[in-house]
Amino acid sequence: MIDTAFLSRYGSTPAETAEHLRTALADFETALTQCESRWFVPIREHLGAGEPSRYQGLWSPAQQAEHVLKANIAFSKVMHLLNGTRELPEIPREFGPMHEGRRIAPENLEPGEGLPWAQLEPQWRETNARLLTVVEAIDPASSRTFWHRYLGELNAFGWARMACGHVRDHRRQLGVS
């Protein structure tokens, strides 16, 4: 399990975290526009063999965008549940697999072959607007938690901060400055 203290850099209130997330999403989109000419090319082919990276770069920018979209849908749903009073589903509390020191995306969040941005964009806009609304509605003092396969038990505020870090991490993986 990873120490979650690093999540505090993404805000000390839901409003601050929403602002960090807004910026992270805008930066990710800007980076995606810089990848237009290689939209379906795996990142590792763009970086070249001589450029060091802690990422394998197996996914193309199209696949990165699809994965972040799927993850943001899932994060939004988890935070929505945690913001409410409905009983939380029981899930196994097991840590996720690692490969060469990197976390592996759950199967349901893995991208397909990649779609053009024009096909992803409408759902991207809707999903991220909903995500930001859910983040802004969080009670940071809530003790309701849901298991994250690499970070352990997180409350809704922890999930919001983690979502911000996730978007930032995938932006770095795109191989643009």
C-alpha positions in Angstrom: 0.0 0.0 0.0 1.2 3.5 -0.8 1.3 6.3 1.9 -1.6 8.6 1.0 0.0 11.7 2.5 1.0 12.9 -1.0 -2.8 13.4 -1.8 -2.7 16.6 0.4 -1.0 18.5 -2.4 -4.3 18.4 -4.3 -6.1 20.6 -1.9 -7.2 21.0 1.7 -10.9 21.6 0.9 -13.2 20.1 -1.7 -13.3 23.5 -3.5 -9.5 23.6 -3.7 -9.4 20.0 -4.9 -12.0 20.8 -7.6 -9.9 23.7 -8.7 -6.8 21.4 -8.9 -8.9 18.9 -10.8 -10.2 21.6 -13.2 -6.6 22.6 -14.0 -5.4 19.0 -14.3 -8.2 18.2 -16.8 -7.4 21.4 -18.8 -3.7 20.5 -18.8 -4.5 17.0 -19.9 -6.6 18.3 -22.8 -3.9 20.7 -23.9 -1.4 17.8 -23.9 -3.8 15.7 -26.0 -4.0 18.5 -28.6 -0.2 18.3 -28.8 -0.5 14.6 -29.6 -2.9 15.0 -32.6 -0.3 13.9 -35.2 0.3 10.7 -33.2 -3.1 10.1 -31.7 -3.1 6.3 -32.3 0.7 5.8 -31.9 1.9 4.1 -28.6 3.7 6.7 -26.5 6.9 4.5 -26.4 7.2 4.9 -30.2 7.1 8.7 -29.8 9.6 8.8 -26.9 12.1 6.7 -28.7 14.4 4.1 -27.1 16.9 6.7 -25.9 14.5 8.8 -23.9 14.2 7.6 -20.3 10.7 7.2 -18.9 9.3 5.5 -15.9 6.4 4.6 -18.0 6.3 1.8 -20.6 4.2 3.9 -22.9 2.2 1.0 -24.2 -1.0 3.1 -24.7 -1.5 5.7 -27.4 -2.8 9.2 -26.5 -6.2 8.0 -27.7 -6.1 5.1 -25.3 -4.8 7.4 -22.5 -7.8 9.7 -23.1 -10.2 6.7 -23.1 -8.7 5.3 -19.9 -8.9 8.6 -18.0 -12.5 9.0 -19.2 -13.4 5.6 -17.9 -11.6 6.2 -14.6 -13.3 9.5 -14.1 -16.7 7.9 -14.6 -15.8 5.3 -12.0 -14.4 7.8 -9.5 -17.5 10.0 -9.9 -19.7 7.1 -9.1 -17.7 6.1 -6.0 -17.7 9.7 -4.7 -21.4 10.0 -5.3 -22.0 6.8 -3.3 -19.7 8.1 -0.5 -21.5 11.5 -0.5 -24.8 9.7 0.1 -26.3 7.4 2.7 -27.0 4.3 0.7 -25.2 1.1 1.8 -21.9 0.6 0.1 -21.4 -2.6 -1.9 -19.1 -5.2 -0.5 -15.9 -5.6 -2.5 -12.7 -7.6 -1.8 -10.2 -5.6 0.1 -7.1 -6.9 -1.8 -4.3 -4.9 -3.2 -4.0 -4.6 -7.0 -1.2 -6.2 -9.0 2.0 -4.5 -9.9 4.2 -4.9 -13.0 7.8 -3.6 -12.8 6.9 -1.3 -9.9 3.8 0.2 -11.7 0.2 -0.2 -10.9 -2.0 -2.1 -13.3 -5.4 -0.6 -14.4 -8.4 -2.7 -13.5 -9.8 -4.6 -16.5 -12.9 -2.4 -16.6 -10.8 0.7 -16.9 -8.5 -0.5 -19.7 -9.0 1.3 -23.0 -10.0 -0.3 -26.3 -8.0 0.3 -29.5 -8.6 4.1 -29.2 -11.2 6.4 -30.6 -10.9 9.8 -32.3 -11.2 12.8 -29.9 -14.3 13.9 -31.7 -16.0 10.7 -30.5 -14.7 11.0 -27.0 -15.2 14.7 -26.4 -18.9 14.9 -25.7 -18.8 12.2 -23.1 -15.5 13.7 -21.8 -17.2 17.1 -21.2 -20.3 15.6 -19.6 -18.3 13.2 -17.3 -15.9 15.8 -16.1 -18.6 18.4 -15.4 -20.4 15.7 -13.3 -17.1 14.7 -11.6 -16.4 18.4 -10.6 -20.0 18.8 -9.3 -19.6 15.6 -7.1 -16.2 16.8 -5.8 -17.6 20.2 -4.8 -20.4 18.5 -2.9 -18.0 16.4 -0.7 -18.1 16.6 3.1 -14.3 16.3 3.9 -15.1 15.1 7.4 -17.2 12.1 6.3 -16.0 8.8 7.6 -17.6 6.7 4.9 -14.8 5.0 2.9 -14.5 2.8 -0.1 -11.5 0.5 -0.9 -9.0 1.7 -3.5 -6.9 -1.2 -4.8 -3.6 0.6 -4.3 -4.3 3.2 -1.7 -6.6 1.3 0.7 -9.6 2.9 2.3 -10.4 6.4 1.1 -13.2 8.7 1.9 -14.8 10.8 -0.8 -12.3 13.6 -0.3 -9.4 11.1 -0.7 -11.0 9.8 -3.9 -11.3 13.3 -5.3 -7.6 14.1 -4.5 -6.6 10.7 -6.0 -8.6 11.5 -9.2 -6.6 14.7 -9.6 -3.3 12.9 -9.2 -4.5 10.2 -11.6 -5.2 12.8 -14.3 -1.9 14.6 -13.7 0.0 11.3 -13.9 -1.6 10.4 -17.2 -0.8 13.8 -18.6 2.9 13.2 -17.8 2.7 9.9 -19.6 1.7 11.6 -22.9 5.4 12.6 -23.4 4.8 16.3 -24.1 6.3 19.2 -22.2 
